[in-house]
Amino acid sequence: MLATSLALTSLLAAGLASDRDTVAALDTAYQAAVKRNDAAAMARILAPDFVLVLGDGRQYGREDLLAEARRGHIAYTRQEEDPGTQTVRVWGDTAVVTARLWVQYRDGAHEVDRHLWFSDTYVRGADGWRYMFGQASRPLDPVPATP
């Protein structure tokens, strides 16, 4: 009985670690797709009823983000999580990724260079993990360079 319980606990822990790794890689892939304005890759990751809420309360849906990527008028230099800041928490078929993001881009004559925190919620369905909801903080005060 104890051996069965330990084996089951070990299998559950392995599954949880696998889910964490899968969602972590998916979120990193999503950030890379945004940086490339790769609407096709973004569409594969975003859930049909996806919503992004910014720190000032503005909200964007899946089609808003895909249309922006297709236009391609934002030229990203950076759209990457700061190393060592990503945390993935999994509860059954729901996972939340939290990380600090460094964003640099040019939108016409307007240049942006900022850090922010985000929480991205993924839900597992019949077609695998999909990015369902994102929340991004307001820009942070300048972040000191890491050695």
N, C-alpha and C positions, 0 to 999 in steps of 0.2 A: 504494500500500500504506500509506504513512504517512498520507495523507488519510483513508483508510478507518478506520485505527486511531484517529486523532484524533476522527473523527465518532462512532465507537462509544463512546469514552471520554466525549465530551460528552453523548451520550444516556444513558449510565449515570449520570453525575453529575446530570443533570436528573431522572432517575427517582428517585435517592436523595434529592434535595432535595424532590421531590414527596411521597415516602413520609414523610420527616421532618415536613413541613408537615401532612400528613394525620393522622399519629399525634399530633402536638402538639395539633392542634385537637380530636381525639377525646378526649384525656386532659383537656383543659380543659373540654370538654362533659360529661365524666363527673363532674368535680368540681362543676360547676354543677347537674347532676342530683341529686347527693347533697344539696347545699344545699337544693334544692327538695323533697326526699323524693319525687322523680319515679321511681318504681319502673319504669315503662314505658320511660323513656329509659335507665335503668341496665341493664335487661334486654337492650336492643338492643346495648349495648356489651360487657357481660360475656359471656365464653365459658361454655358450659354447665358445664365442670369447673373454673371459676375458684376460686382460693384466695388469701386474704389472710392474711399472717402479721404479727402485731404485734411490737414490740420486746421484749415480755415472753414471747413464744412462743405466745400464744393464736392460734388459727386459725379463720377463718370462710370458709364457702363462699358461692357465689352466692345460694343460697336464703336464707341467714342475712341477707345484706345487703338483699335484696329485701323480706323479711318486715319488717325493721326500718324500711325506707322506707315500706312500706304502713301500718304502725302510726302513723307520723307523730308520735310523741311527743317526738322530738328536734327542737327549734326552732333551726335554724342561723342565726347572724348572719353568720358567715364560713366558707367552705370553699374557699379560693382559694390558688393558688400565689403565693408572694412574687414580685413582678416581677423579671425578670432571672435567676431561679434555674433555669428549666427548660432541660434539655439532653435532646435526643433522639438516640439512637444506633441505626442500622439496620444489620442484617446479614442480607441476603436477605429472608426472610419473618418475621424476628424483629426487634422494636424494643424498646428500653428507654428509658423516660422517667424522668428523675431531677429532682426539684425539692424546694424547701422549701415546706411547706404551712402556712398559718395557719388554724387551726380555732377557732371560737368557737361555742358552743351552750349551750342550756339543756335539761337532761334532767330534767324535774320540778323539784325544788328544787336540783339539782346544776348548777352553772355550770362550763364548761370554756373556757379561753382559753390556747392553746398553739401553738407551732410544732413541726414535726417534718420530718424528711427522709423521702422515700419513693422507691422504685423500682418502676415499673409496667412489666410485660412484656406486650407485645402480639404476637400471632401472626397472620399473614395466611393466611386459608384461602379456600375457594370463595366464602364470603359476605363477604369483605373482612377488615379488621383487627378483631380482638376482644381485649379485655383478659383475659389469661390468669392472671396472677400478680401480686400486689402485696406489697410488704414495706414496713412503716412503722417508723421508729425510735421509740425512747422519746422523750418530750417533751424538747425542748432547753431549756437555760438561757434566760432572757429574752433576746430578740433586740432589739437597739437599733432605735429607729424610724429609717426612712430619710427623708432630707430631701425 
